[in-house]
C-alpha cells in the first residue's frame, strides 16, 4: 500500500499550468522539447490541489476497484490524499511521519521514518525539474494522442530499486494540464488516475498535513514505537 502511495504522489505532481501557445504548436514537439517545457513550468510550483478518480487493476486476481477523492501537495514533502468513495480513507504526511487512517476499521497506521523511505516523493515537485535525469522519457501512441488532444509520456525510472515499473502520463496538448496517469508497479498491477479541478499554488494550510489520532482508535506502528 505504501509503495502505491509513493507512486501516486509522484504521478500527481504533474498538475496544470499555462504554457505559451508558441511553445506548443500543432506539430508535436520532440520529447526533449516537451521535457524542457514541463521542467520549466513546474519548477516554481509550491503546491497542487486536485480531485481524482482512481481505478486499480490487480495483475494476479484480475479484480478492479474504483475510488475517488481529493489530493493536496506542498513543498517540501507534504501530502494529503483523501479517498471519499466508496470508502473513506486518509493518507497524510508532514514530510517526516505518515498516517493512514481508516474510519471503517477505527485504525491508524503510523510510519515515523517516512522521509527516509520516500524515494521519488521526498523531492516531489523538485523532481519535475529533473525529469530527464530521473526517468527515461518517451512519447507514445502518437495517433491516439492526437485524437484525444493529449501528449502521452512514458516515464521509466533510471535508478533501481524503484517503487514502480513505469508511469504513463497524459497531458493536454495546449496547456500541459494533466488528463490521466497510468501507474504499473513492480508486480504488474496497474492504477489509472484521472484528475480534474487542478489548481497550482492555491492557499494551503500546513495543518492539513498533520493528523491527530482519534480517541479510541487502534494505532499500528510498523516502524516501532
URGI-V222985 format. One line per field, one symbol per residue. ss: DSSP state (H for helix, E for strand, L for the rest). phi: phi as a letter, one per 40 degrees, with the letter a starting at -180 (. if undefined). psi: psi as a letter, one per 20 degrees, with the letter a starting at -180 (. if undefined). Layout:
ss->???
phi->???
psi->???
This chain:
ss->LHHHHHHHHHHHLLLLLLLLHHHLLLLLLLHHHHHHHHHHHHLLLLEEEEEEEEEEELLLLLLEEEEEEEEEEELLLEEEEEEEELLLEEEEELLLLEEEEELLLLEEEEELLHHHHLLLLLLLLHHHHLHHHHEEEEELLHHHHHHHLEEEEEEEELLLLLLLLEEEEEEELLLLLEEEEEEELLLLLEEEEEEEEEEELLLLLHHHHLLLLLLLLEEELLLLL
phi->.cccdccccdcccccaacbddccbcdccccccccccccccccdccbabbacabbbbbcccbgcbbbbaibbbbaccgcaabbcbacbcabbaachbbbbbbbdccfbbcbbcbdccbbdgbdbdccdccbdcccbcbbcbfdccccccgbcbbbbbccbbcbcacabbbbbdccbgccbaabbbcccgcbbbbbbafcbbfccbccccbbabccdgccbbbdchc
psi->ghhggggggggihncqqppphhhnrgpprrhggggggghhgigiphqppqqqpppppphhijqppprrbqqpqqqpjpqooopiqiqpqppqqjigqppopnhhilppppoikhhiklpihhlfhhhiikghhhqopqprlgghgghikrpoppopphqqqqiqgrpopppphgjkpphrppppaiijqpppppqrlppqkrppphiijrpppqpiqpppnhir.
